[in-house]
Amino acid sequence: MTSQDILWEHDSPIKDLGITVPNWIEQDITGADIAAILQGGCASGAYMPAVTYWQAKETMGEHGDDVLQFIQDTYGELPQPKDSESWGGIAVFYLSTAVELWAGSVEDEVREAIEALDAEGEDSDE
């Protein structure tokens, strides 16, 4: 089974594995959600709260400073949206960027936690 397969097959919240999920991401995000985000990005439909304008605006209104800080900490600067972008478009741009960065940053940790959980389950079957 490949690393991606392990993620795709995990449909329970990753927070149950001890993985910290930022407040600006839905707390029930699963390994399968992360695999989908990594494969096609949020805009592919993998994580709709980041690309649905009203949800992205709501999330950015509540957690925007944390989202922007996460991006800046990761990239060292903030990427710039198009000059003609609407507020909703800006919210989607930054939130989806942050979600994709976060998914990439926890991929190995999530995979390892799932593998450990699977190994634990195999040990208890013996």
A tleap script that builds the chain and sets N, CA, C and O, in Angstrom:
source leaprc.protein.ff14SB
mol = sequence {
  NMET THR SER GLN ASP ILE LEU TRP GLU HIE
  ASP SER PRO ILE LYS ASP LEU GLY ILE THR
  VAL PRO ASN TRP ILE GLU GLN ASP ILE THR
  GLY ALA ASP ILE ALA ALA ILE LEU GLN GLY
  GLY CYS ALA SER GLY ALA TYR MET PRO ALA
  VAL THR TYR TRP GLN ALA LYS GLU THR MET
  GLY GLU HIE GLY ASP ASP VAL LEU GLN PHE
  ILE GLN ASP THR TYR GLY GLU LEU PRO GLN
  PRO LYS ASP SER GLU SER TRP GLY GLY ILE
  ALA VAL PHE TYR LEU SER THR ALA VAL GLU
  LEU TRP ALA GLY SER VAL GLU ASP GLU VAL
  ARG GLU ALA ILE GLU ALA LEU ASP ALA GLU
  GLY GLU ASP SER ASP CGLU
}
set mol.1.N position { 0.855 -1.182 0.000 }
set mol.1.CA position { 0.000 0.000 0.000 }
set mol.1.C position { 0.902 1.247 0.000 }
set mol.1.O position { 1.846 1.343 0.784 }
set mol.2.N position { 0.597 2.182 -0.879 }
set mol.2.CA position { 1.419 3.389 -0.971 }
set mol.2.C position { 1.029 4.399 0.096 }
set mol.2.O position { 0.000 4.265 0.758 }
set mol.3.N position { 1.869 5.408 0.247 }
set mol.3.CA position { 1.623 6.487 1.200 }
set mol.3.C position { 0.287 7.165 0.919 }
set mol.3.O position { -0.479 7.453 1.839 }
set mol.4.N position { 0.013 7.417 -0.365 }
set mol.4.CA position { -1.247 8.056 -0.736 }
set mol.4.C position { -2.427 7.151 -0.417 }
set mol.4.O position { -3.459 7.630 0.052 }
set mol.5.N position { -2.292 5.832 -0.666 }
set mol.5.CA position { -3.383 4.897 -0.376 }
set mol.5.C position { -3.744 4.917 1.097 }
set mol.5.O position { -4.920 4.866 1.458 }
set mol.6.N position { -2.735 4.990 1.939 }
set mol.6.CA position { -2.977 5.017 3.381 }
set mol.6.C position { -3.843 6.214 3.743 }
set mol.6.O position { -4.774 6.092 4.538 }
set mol.7.N position { -3.541 7.365 3.165 }
set mol.7.CA position { -4.345 8.559 3.420 }
set mol.7.C position { -5.746 8.407 2.853 }
set mol.7.O position { -6.729 8.697 3.534 }
set mol.8.N position { -5.842 7.954 1.611 }
set mol.8.CA position { -7.151 7.823 0.952 }
set mol.8.C position { -8.094 6.930 1.738 }
set mol.8.O position { -9.302 7.167 1.753 }
set mol.9.N position { -7.563 5.912 2.387 }
set mol.9.CA position { -8.417 4.953 3.090 }
set mol.9.C position { -8.793 5.370 4.509 }
set mol.9.O position { -9.569 4.682 5.173 }
set mol.10.N position { -8.252 6.479 4.970 }
set mol.10.CA position { -8.545 6.917 6.346 }
set mol.10.C position { -9.665 7.949 6.316 }
set mol.10.O position { -9.457 9.091 5.906 }
set mol.11.N position { -10.854 7.538 6.755 }
set mol.11.CA position { -12.004 8.434 6.690 }
set mol.11.C position { -12.495 8.886 8.067 }
set mol.11.O position { -13.644 9.303 8.212 }
set mol.12.N position { -11.633 8.804 9.068 }
set mol.12.CA position { -11.943 9.322 10.400 }
set mol.12.C position { -11.198 10.635 10.595 }
set mol.12.O position { -10.174 10.871 9.955 }
set mol.13.N position { -11.707 11.487 11.475 }
set mol.13.CA position { -11.003 12.767 11.715 }
set mol.13.C position { -9.567 12.540 12.175 }
set mol.13.O position { -9.307 11.725 13.060 }
set mol.14.N position { -8.633 13.277 11.559 }
set mol.14.CA position { -7.230 13.093 11.917 }
set mol.14.C position { -6.925 13.651 13.300 }
set mol.14.O position { -5.911 13.290 13.897 }
set mol.15.N position { -7.779 14.520 13.817 }
set mol.15.CA position { -7.539 15.009 15.176 }
set mol.15.C position { -7.622 13.861 16.175 }
set mol.15.O position { -7.028 13.927 17.251 }
set mol.16.N position { -8.368 12.795 15.817 }
set mol.16.CA position { -8.450 11.610 16.673 }
set mol.16.C position { -7.129 10.849 16.725 }
set mol.16.O position { -6.933 9.992 17.588 }
set mol.17.N position { -6.217 11.167 15.792 }
set mol.17.CA position { -4.884 10.557 15.771 }
set mol.17.C position { -3.883 11.386 16.570 }
set mol.17.O position { -2.704 11.040 16.652 }
set mol.18.N position { -4.359 12.479 17.158 }
set mol.18.CA position { -3.470 13.366 17.899 }
set mol.18.C position { -2.855 14.456 17.031 }
set mol.18.O position { -1.942 15.155 17.470 }
set mol.19.N position { -3.346 14.608 15.799 }
set mol.19.CA position { -2.850 15.640 14.889 }
set mol.19.C position { -3.588 16.947 15.199 }
set mol.19.O position { -4.816 16.963 15.276 }
set mol.20.N position { -2.855 18.019 15.374 }
set mol.20.CA position { -3.468 19.315 15.632 }
set mol.20.C position { -3.984 19.903 14.327 }
set mol.20.O position { -3.245 20.031 13.351 }
set mol.21.N position { -5.252 20.253 14.326 }
set mol.21.CA position { -5.898 20.860 13.162 }
set mol.21.C position { -6.150 22.327 13.506 }
set mol.21.O position { -6.806 22.624 14.505 }
set mol.22.N position { -5.635 23.246 12.689 }
set mol.22.CA position { -5.851 24.665 12.979 }
set mol.22.C position { -7.344 25.008 13.032 }
set mol.22.O position { -8.159 24.341 12.396 }
set mol.23.N position { -7.694 26.038 13.783 }
set mol.23.CA position { -9.087 26.445 13.916 }
set mol.23.C position { -9.714 26.871 12.600 }
set mol.23.O position { -10.937 26.869 12.468 }
set mol.24.N position { -8.894 27.235 11.628 }
set mol.24.CA position { -9.419 27.700 10.347 }
set mol.24.C position { -9.646 26.568 9.353 }
set mol.24.O position { -9.935 26.805 8.180 }
set mol.25.N position { -9.513 25.340 9.835 }
set mol.25.CA position { -9.832 24.157 9.033 }
set mol.25.C position { -10.891 23.379 9.809 }
set mol.25.O position { -10.838 23.293 11.036 }
set mol.26.N position { -11.856 22.812 9.077 }
set mol.26.CA position { -12.893 22.034 9.744 }
set mol.26.C position { -12.255 20.909 10.550 }
set mol.26.O position { -11.368 20.208 10.064 }
set mol.27.N position { -12.714 20.747 11.777 }
set mol.27.CA position { -12.083 19.821 12.709 }
set mol.27.C position { -12.320 18.347 12.381 }
set mol.27.O position { -11.692 17.470 12.974 }
set mol.28.N position { -13.213 18.077 11.451 }
set mol.28.CA position { -13.463 16.685 11.078 }
set mol.28.C position { -12.724 16.270 9.801 }
set mol.28.O position { -13.073 15.269 9.176 }
set mol.29.N position { -11.708 17.040 9.422 }
set mol.29.CA position { -10.931 16.716 8.209 }
set mol.29.C position { -10.275 15.346 8.385 }
set mol.29.O position { -9.770 15.016 9.458 }
set mol.30.N position { -10.292 14.558 7.308 }
set mol.30.CA position { -9.805 13.179 7.364 }
set mol.30.C position { -8.530 13.002 6.528 }
set mol.30.O position { -8.115 13.904 5.800 }
set mol.31.N position { -7.937 11.842 6.649 }
set mol.31.CA position { -6.799 11.518 5.799 }
set mol.31.C position { -7.189 11.531 4.332 }
set mol.31.O position { -6.412 11.974 3.487 }
set mol.32.N position { -8.390 11.048 4.021 }
set mol.32.CA position { -8.866 11.057 2.636 }
set mol.32.C position { -9.006 12.490 2.126 }
set mol.32.O position { -8.701 12.767 0.966 }
set mol.33.N position { -9.469 13.407 2.989 }
set mol.33.CA position { -9.561 14.817 2.591 }
set mol.33.C position { -8.178 15.370 2.267 }
set mol.33.O position { -8.000 16.081 1.278 }
set mol.34.N position { -7.212 15.041 3.100 }
set mol.34.CA position { -5.843 15.523 2.879 }
set mol.34.C position { -5.291 14.963 1.572 }
set mol.34.O position { -4.661 15.686 0.800 }
set mol.35.N position { -5.526 13.676 1.324 }
set mol.35.CA position { -5.065 13.072 0.063 }
set mol.35.C position { -5.679 13.794 -1.133 }
set mol.35.O position { -4.994 14.052 -2.123 }
set mol.36.N position { -6.952 14.117 -1.045 }
set mol.36.CA position { -7.627 14.803 -2.150 }
set mol.36.C position { -7.077 16.216 -2.340 }
set mol.36.O position { -6.892 16.662 -3.473 }
set mol.37.N position { -6.815 16.920 -1.240 }
set mol.37.CA position { -6.234 18.264 -1.322 }
set mol.37.C position { -4.857 18.194 -1.961 }
set mol.37.O position { -4.527 19.011 -2.820 }
set mol.38.N position { -4.052 17.222 -1.545 }
set mol.38.CA position { -2.709 17.075 -2.094 }
set mol.38.C position { -2.749 16.713 -3.576 }
set mol.38.O position { -1.886 17.141 -4.343 }
set mol.39.N position { -3.728 15.943 -3.975 }
set mol.39.CA position { -3.823 15.505 -5.368 }
set mol.39.C position { -4.288 16.630 -6.286 }
set mol.39.O position { -3.719 16.819 -7.361 }
set mol.40.N position { -5.311 17.378 -5.882 }
set mol.40.CA position { -5.886 18.344 -6.817 }
set mol.40.C position { -6.038 19.758 -6.311 }
set mol.40.O position { -6.510 20.629 -7.042 }
set mol.41.N position { -5.642 20.009 -5.060 }
set mol.41.CA position { -5.825 21.330 -4.488 }
set mol.41.C position { -7.270 21.558 -4.075 }
set mol.41.O position { -8.159 20.792 -4.445 }
set mol.42.N position { -7.494 22.594 -3.321 }
set mol.42.CA position { -8.832 22.900 -2.827 }
set mol.42.C position { -9.806 23.163 -3.968 }
set mol.42.O position { -10.966 22.757 -3.905 }
set mol.43.N position { -9.336 23.839 -5.008 }
set mol.43.CA position { -10.205 24.233 -6.118 }
set mol.43.C position { -10.758 23.042 -6.893 }
set mol.43.O position { -11.727 23.190 -7.638 }
set mol.44.N position { -10.164 21.871 -6.731 }
set mol.44.CA position { -10.660 20.671 -7.410 }
set mol.44.C position { -11.944 20.165 -6.763 }
set mol.44.O position { -12.563 19.220 -7.253 }
set mol.45.N position { -12.339 20.789 -5.671 }
set mol.45.CA position { -13.497 20.327 -4.914 }
set mol.45.C position { -13.094 19.490 -3.721 }
set mol.45.O position { -13.949 18.969 -3.005 }
set mol.46.N position { -11.788 19.358 -3.501 }
set mol.46.CA position { -11.288 18.532 -2.410 }
set mol.46.C position { -11.591 19.126 -1.039 }
set mol.46.O position { -11.753 18.391 -0.066 }
set mol.47.N position { -11.668 20.437 -0.959 }
set mol.47.CA position { -11.970 21.085 0.322 }
set mol.47.C position { -12.814 22.325 0.034 }
set mol.47.O position { -12.298 23.435 -0.093 }
set mol.48.N position { -14.105 22.106 -0.063 }
set mol.48.CA position { -15.040 23.154 -0.488 }
set mol.48.C position { -15.111 24.358 0.456 }
set mol.48.O position { -15.338 25.465 -0.033 }
set mol.49.N position { -14.932 24.217 1.778 }
set mol.49.CA position { -15.006 25.409 2.625 }
set mol.49.C position { -13.978 26.490 2.271 }
set mol.49.O position { -14.170 27.661 2.597 }
set mol.50.N position { -12.897 26.099 1.609 }
set mol.50.CA position { -11.880 27.092 1.238 }
set mol.50.C position { -12.187 27.768 -0.089 }
set mol.50.O position { -11.614 28.815 -0.389 }
set mol.51.N position { -13.069 27.199 -0.884 }
set mol.51.CA position { -13.342 27.777 -2.207 }
set mol.51.C position { -14.792 28.218 -2.385 }
set mol.51.O position { -15.159 28.720 -3.448 }
set mol.52.N position { -15.607 28.039 -1.374 }
set mol.52.CA position { -16.968 28.552 -1.392 }
set mol.52.C position { -16.906 29.950 -0.780 }
set mol.52.O position { -16.569 30.107 0.394 }
set mol.53.N position { -17.231 30.958 -1.579 }
set mol.53.CA position { -16.993 32.347 -1.187 }
set mol.53.C position { -17.526 32.691 0.195 }
set mol.53.O position { -16.791 33.257 1.004 }
set mol.54.N position { -18.776 32.368 0.491 }
set mol.54.CA position { -19.327 32.779 1.778 }
set mol.54.C position { -18.611 32.091 2.944 }
set mol.54.O position { -18.408 32.700 3.994 }
set mol.55.N position { -18.230 30.832 2.759 }
set mol.55.CA position { -17.524 30.121 3.830 }
set mol.55.C position { -16.105 30.664 4.003 }
set mol.55.O position { -15.637 30.848 5.126 }
set mol.56.N position { -15.433 30.917 2.891 }
set mol.56.CA position { -14.072 31.456 2.975 }
set mol.56.C position { -14.088 32.841 3.610 }
set mol.56.O position { -13.220 33.155 4.426 }
set mol.57.N position { -15.059 33.673 3.250 }
set mol.57.CA position { -15.148 35.011 3.848 }
set mol.57.C position { -15.429 34.920 5.351 }
set mol.57.O position { -14.868 35.679 6.141 }
set mol.58.N position { -16.296 33.993 5.735 }
set mol.58.CA position { -16.611 33.799 7.155 }
set mol.58.C position { -15.374 33.330 7.932 }
set mol.58.O position { -15.071 33.849 9.006 }
set mol.59.N position { -14.676 32.355 7.380 }
set mol.59.CA position { -13.469 31.831 8.034 }
set mol.59.C position { -12.393 32.906 8.128 }
set mol.59.O position { -11.763 33.066 9.173 }
set mol.60.N position { -12.183 33.635 7.046 }
set mol.60.CA position { -11.164 34.695 7.057 }
set mol.60.C position { -11.566 35.830 7.995 }
set mol.60.O position { -10.703 36.451 8.615 }
set mol.61.N position { -12.861 36.107 8.108 }
set mol.61.CA position { -13.313 37.124 9.052 }
set mol.61.C position { -12.993 36.741 10.486 }
set mol.61.O position { -12.670 37.599 11.308 }
set mol.62.N position { -13.084 35.460 10.782 }
set mol.62.CA position { -12.831 34.973 12.138 }
set mol.62.C position { -11.358 34.641 12.394 }
set mol.62.O position { -10.850 34.889 13.488 }
set mol.63.N position { -10.666 34.079 11.389 }
set mol.63.CA position { -9.305 33.566 11.592 }
set mol.63.C position { -8.281 34.120 10.608 }
set mol.63.O position { -7.182 33.579 10.485 }
set mol.64.N position { -8.629 35.176 9.920 }
set mol.64.CA position { -7.767 35.686 8.851 }
set mol.64.C position { -6.344 35.994 9.272 }
set mol.64.O position { -5.406 35.698 8.532 }
set mol.65.N position { -6.162 36.584 10.452 }
set mol.65.CA position { -4.804 36.891 10.912 }
set mol.65.C position { -3.970 35.623 11.055 }
set mol.65.O position { -2.803 35.591 10.666 }
set mol.66.N position { -4.578 34.578 11.617 }
set mol.66.CA position { -3.862 33.310 11.789 }
set mol.66.C position { -3.543 32.667 10.438 }
set mol.66.O position { -2.463 32.107 10.249 }
set mol.67.N position { -4.486 32.750 9.506 }
set mol.67.CA position { -4.281 32.187 8.168 }
set mol.67.C position { -3.117 32.891 7.476 }
set mol.67.O position { -2.216 32.245 6.941 }
set mol.68.N position { -3.149 34.223 7.495 }
set mol.68.CA position { -2.083 34.988 6.843 }
set mol.68.C position { -0.739 34.756 7.515 }
set mol.68.O position { 0.285 34.675 6.836 }
set mol.69.N position { -0.728 34.646 8.844 }
set mol.69.CA position { 0.528 34.383 9.558 }
set mol.69.C position { 1.087 33.015 9.190 }
set mol.69.O position { 2.295 32.861 9.015 }
set mol.70.N position { 0.205 32.016 9.073 }
set mol.70.CA position { 0.643 30.674 8.684 }
set mol.70.C position { 1.299 30.709 7.307 }
set mol.70.O position { 2.362 30.120 7.107 }
set mol.71.N position { 0.668 31.399 6.362 }
set mol.71.CA position { 1.229 31.501 5.008 }
set mol.71.C position { 2.574 32.217 5.050 }
set mol.71.O position { 3.548 31.778 4.438 }
set mol.72.N position { 2.607 33.317 5.775 }
set mol.72.CA position { 3.849 34.094 5.848 }
set mol.72.C position { 4.965 33.295 6.524 }
set mol.72.O position { 6.115 33.342 6.087 }
set mol.73.N position { 4.633 32.572 7.574 }
set mol.73.CA position { 5.632 31.734 8.248 }
set mol.73.C position { 6.159 30.640 7.317 }
set mol.73.O position { 7.336 30.284 7.377 }
set mol.74.N position { 5.295 30.116 6.469 }
set mol.74.CA position { 5.673 29.035 5.568 }
set mol.74.C position { 6.473 29.541 4.373 }
set mol.74.O position { 7.528 28.994 4.051 }
set mol.75.N position { 5.970 30.592 3.713 }
set mol.75.CA position { 6.610 31.127 2.508 }
set mol.75.C position { 7.669 32.190 2.794 }
set mol.75.O position { 8.571 32.404 1.983 }
set mol.76.N position { 7.562 32.850 3.939 }
set mol.76.CA position { 8.450 33.970 4.222 }
set mol.76.C position { 7.885 35.291 3.734 }
set mol.76.O position { 8.456 36.349 3.996 }
set mol.77.N position { 6.772 35.237 3.029 }
set mol.77.CA position { 6.073 36.423 2.531 }
set mol.77.C position { 4.661 36.000 2.136 }
set mol.77.O position { 4.345 34.811 2.083 }
set mol.78.N position { 3.828 36.982 1.862 }
set mol.78.CA position { 2.475 36.677 1.409 }
set mol.78.C position { 2.411 36.757 -0.114 }
set mol.78.O position { 2.797 37.767 -0.702 }
set mol.79.N position { 1.925 35.693 -0.753 }
set mol.79.CA position { 1.705 35.795 -2.194 }
set mol.79.C position { 0.591 36.807 -2.432 }
set mol.79.O position { -0.228 37.051 -1.546 }
set mol.80.N position { 0.560 37.378 -3.594 }
set mol.80.CA position { -0.431 38.410 -3.894 }
set mol.80.C position { -1.510 37.881 -4.831 }
set mol.80.O position { -1.205 37.272 -5.856 }
set mol.81.N position { -2.782 38.117 -4.472 }
set mol.81.CA position { -3.857 37.750 -5.396 }
set mol.81.C position { -3.865 38.719 -6.581 }
set mol.81.O position { -3.143 39.716 -6.585 }
set mol.82.N position { -4.674 38.417 -7.564 }
set mol.82.CA position { -4.805 39.307 -8.713 }
set mol.82.C position { -5.275 40.688 -8.251 }
set mol.82.O position { -6.034 40.796 -7.288 }
set mol.83.N position { -4.829 41.730 -8.928 }
set mol.83.CA position { -5.220 43.094 -8.583 }
set mol.83.C position { -6.724 43.307 -8.638 }
set mol.83.O position { -7.269 44.099 -7.868 }
set mol.84.N position { -7.386 42.619 -9.525 }
set mol.84.CA position { -8.825 42.831 -9.727 }
set mol.84.C position { -9.696 41.892 -8.894 }
set mol.84.O position { -10.907 41.831 -9.101 }
set mol.85.N position { -9.098 41.167 -7.963 }
set mol.85.CA position { -9.827 40.160 -7.188 }
set mol.85.C position { -10.806 40.814 -6.217 }
set mol.85.O position { -10.492 41.829 -5.596 }
set mol.86.N position { -11.988 40.228 -6.093 }
set mol.86.CA position { -12.992 40.696 -5.129 }
set mol.86.C position { -12.587 40.260 -3.720 }
set mol.86.O position { -11.667 39.459 -3.559 }
set mol.87.N position { -13.273 40.784 -2.701 }
set mol.87.CA position { -12.975 40.375 -1.324 }
set mol.87.C position { -13.192 38.868 -1.171 }
set mol.87.O position { -12.373 38.182 -0.559 }
set mol.88.N position { -14.286 38.355 -1.720 }
set mol.88.CA position { -14.525 36.918 -1.650 }
set mol.88.C position { -13.410 36.132 -2.335 }
set mol.88.O position { -12.977 35.094 -1.835 }
set mol.89.N position { -12.956 36.624 -3.463 }
set mol.89.CA position { -11.863 35.979 -4.181 }
set mol.89.C position { -10.563 36.010 -3.398 }
set mol.89.O position { -9.788 35.054 -3.427 }
set mol.90.N position { -10.326 37.117 -2.694 }
set mol.90.CA position { -9.126 37.233 -1.858 }
set mol.90.C position { -9.206 36.241 -0.697 }
set mol.90.O position { -8.218 35.588 -0.360 }
set mol.91.N position { -10.379 36.135 -0.098 }
set mol.91.CA position { -10.569 35.180 1.006 }
set mol.91.C position { -10.305 33.755 0.525 }
set mol.91.O position { -9.614 32.990 1.197 }
set mol.92.N position { -10.852 33.400 -0.632 }
set mol.92.CA position { -10.630 32.067 -1.209 }
set mol.92.C position { -9.151 31.866 -1.520 }
set mol.92.O position { -8.592 30.810 -1.221 }
set mol.93.N position { -8.523 32.858 -2.110 }
set mol.93.CA position { -7.098 32.767 -2.468 }
set mol.93.C position { -6.243 32.443 -1.242 }
set mol.93.O position { -5.456 31.497 -1.266 }
set mol.94.N position { -6.394 33.220 -0.181 }
set mol.94.CA position { -5.549 33.012 0.990 }
set mol.94.C position { -5.930 31.764 1.769 }
set mol.94.O position { -5.045 31.033 2.213 }
set mol.95.N position { -7.217 31.497 1.948 }
set mol.95.CA position { -7.609 30.316 2.718 }
set mol.95.C position { -7.223 29.032 1.994 }
set mol.95.O position { -6.706 28.105 2.616 }
set mol.96.N position { -7.465 28.968 0.703 }
set mol.96.CA position { -7.093 27.743 -0.019 }
set mol.96.C position { -5.574 27.564 -0.050 }
set mol.96.O position { -5.079 26.441 0.039 }
set mol.97.N position { -4.841 28.662 -0.175 }
set mol.97.CA position { -3.381 28.572 -0.108 }
set mol.97.C position { -2.941 27.980 1.225 }
set mol.97.O position { -2.103 27.079 1.263 }
set mol.98.N position { -3.504 28.485 2.314 }
set mol.98.CA position { -3.129 28.011 3.651 }
set mol.98.C position { -3.518 26.545 3.858 }
set mol.98.O position { -2.736 25.769 4.407 }
set mol.99.N position { -4.703 26.170 3.428 }
set mol.99.CA position { -5.151 24.786 3.597 }
set mol.99.C position { -4.238 23.837 2.823 }
set mol.99.O position { -3.853 22.786 3.336 }
set mol.100.N position { -3.897 24.203 1.602 }
set mol.100.CA position { -3.005 23.354 0.802 }
set mol.100.C position { -1.616 23.258 1.424 }
set mol.100.O position { -1.019 22.182 1.442 }
set mol.101.N position { -1.100 24.375 1.932 }
set mol.101.CA position { 0.204 24.350 2.609 }
set mol.101.C position { 0.149 23.469 3.849 }
set mol.101.O position { 1.055 22.671 4.090 }
set mol.102.N position { -0.912 23.613 4.632 }
set mol.102.CA position { -1.050 22.830 5.857 }
set mol.102.C position { -1.146 21.339 5.524 }
set mol.102.O position { -0.492 20.517 6.166 }
set mol.103.N position { -1.960 20.989 4.522 }
set mol.103.CA position { -2.113 19.575 4.146 }
set mol.103.C position { -0.756 18.979 3.776 }
set mol.103.O position { -0.436 17.859 4.172 }
set mol.104.N position { 0.033 19.728 3.020 }
set mol.104.CA position { 1.362 19.248 2.654 }
set mol.104.C position { 2.286 19.117 3.853 }
set mol.104.O position { 3.150 18.241 3.891 }
set mol.105.N position { 2.098 19.993 4.831 }
set mol.105.CA position { 2.985 19.989 5.992 }
set mol.105.C position { 2.685 18.856 6.972 }
set mol.105.O position { 3.559 18.470 7.749 }
set mol.106.N position { 1.460 18.313 6.948 }
set mol.106.CA position { 1.108 17.245 7.891 }
set mol.106.C position { 1.005 15.867 7.232 }
set mol.106.O position { 0.716 14.877 7.904 }
set mol.107.N position { 1.239 15.805 5.937 }
set mol.107.CA position { 1.080 14.538 5.212 }
set mol.107.C position { 1.852 13.398 5.876 }
set mol.107.O position { 1.277 12.350 6.170 }
set mol.108.N position { 3.130 13.594 6.111 }
set mol.108.CA position { 3.946 12.521 6.698 }
set mol.108.C position { 3.494 12.179 8.119 }
set mol.108.O position { 3.432 11.009 8.495 }
set mol.109.N position { 3.183 13.207 8.896 }
set mol.109.CA position { 2.738 12.984 10.278 }
set mol.109.C position { 1.438 12.172 10.311 }
set mol.109.O position { 1.291 11.257 11.121 }
set mol.110.N position { 0.512 12.510 9.436 }
set mol.110.CA position { -0.767 11.788 9.381 }
set mol.110.C position { -0.533 10.346 8.930 }
set mol.110.O position { -1.064 9.411 9.528 }
set mol.111.N position { 0.258 10.173 7.883 }
set mol.111.CA position { 0.544 8.824 7.382 }
set mol.111.C position { 1.174 7.963 8.480 }
set mol.111.O position { 0.774 6.817 8.685 }
set mol.112.N position { 2.155 8.519 9.177 }
set mol.112.CA position { 2.826 7.769 10.246 }
set mol.112.C position { 1.861 7.426 11.381 }
set mol.112.O position { 1.925 6.330 11.939 }
set mol.113.N position { 0.979 8.343 11.720 }
set mol.113.CA position { 0.001 8.084 12.784 }
set mol.113.C position { -0.978 6.991 12.367 }
set mol.113.O position { -1.351 6.148 13.182 }
set mol.114.N position { -1.393 7.003 11.104 }
set mol.114.CA position { -2.302 5.963 10.604 }
set mol.114.C position { -1.587 4.611 10.597 }
set mol.114.O position { -2.162 3.599 10.998 }
set mol.115.N position { -0.334 4.597 10.142 }
set mol.115.CA position { 0.436 3.348 10.126 }
set mol.115.C position { 0.603 2.799 11.544 }
set mol.115.O position { 0.490 1.592 11.761 }
set mol.116.N position { 0.868 3.675 12.498 }
set mol.116.CA position { 1.018 3.238 13.894 }
set mol.116.C position { -0.293 2.684 14.424 }
set mol.116.O position { -0.300 1.678 15.134 }
set mol.117.N position { -1.393 3.324 14.088 }
set mol.117.CA position { -2.705 2.849 14.521 }
set mol.117.C position { -3.017 1.492 13.894 }
set mol.117.O position { -3.537 0.599 14.564 }
set mol.118.N position { -2.702 1.340 12.618 }
set mol.118.CA position { -2.918 0.059 11.935 }
set mol.118.C position { -2.062 -1.037 12.558 }
set mol.118.O position { -2.536 -2.157 12.748 }
set mol.119.N position { -0.806 -0.729 12.879 }
set mol.119.CA position { 0.091 -1.706 13.486 }
set mol.119.C position { -0.423 -2.107 14.876 }
set mol.119.O position { -0.346 -3.271 15.270 }
set mol.120.N position { -0.936 -1.139 15.591 }
set mol.120.CA position { -1.503 -1.394 16.919 }
set mol.120.C position { -2.691 -2.334 16.802 }
set mol.120.O position { -2.850 -3.243 17.617 }
set mol.121.N position { -3.525 -2.117 15.791 }
set mol.121.CA position { -4.683 -2.971 15.557 }
set mol.121.C position { -4.279 -4.385 15.188 }
set mol.121.O position { -4.922 -5.350 15.601 }
set mol.122.N position { -3.205 -4.509 14.407 }
set mol.122.CA position { -2.705 -5.828 14.029 }
set mol.122.C position { -2.159 -6.569 15.240 }
set mol.122.O position { -2.326 -7.783 15.360 }
set mol.123.N position { -1.503 -5.833 16.140 }
set mol.123.CA position { -0.947 -6.451 17.358 }
set mol.123.C position { -2.053 -6.972 18.243 }
set mol.123.O position { -1.899 -8.022 18.868 }
set mol.124.N position { -3.159 -6.269 18.311 }
set mol.124.CA position { -4.250 -6.698 19.191 }
set mol.124.C position { -5.037 -7.856 18.598 }
set mol.124.O position { -5.796 -8.520 19.302 }
set mol.125.N position { -4.854 -8.103 17.282 }
set mol.125.CA position { -5.525 -9.240 16.635 }
set mol.125.C position { -4.836 -10.566 16.941 }
set mol.125.O position { -5.427 -11.635 16.783 }
set mol.126.N position { -3.594 -10.489 17.377 }
set mol.126.CA position { -2.825 -11.728 17.598 }
set mol.126.C position { -3.203 -12.432 18.865 }
set mol.126.O position { -2.642 -13.482 19.179 }
savepdb mol mol.pdb
quit
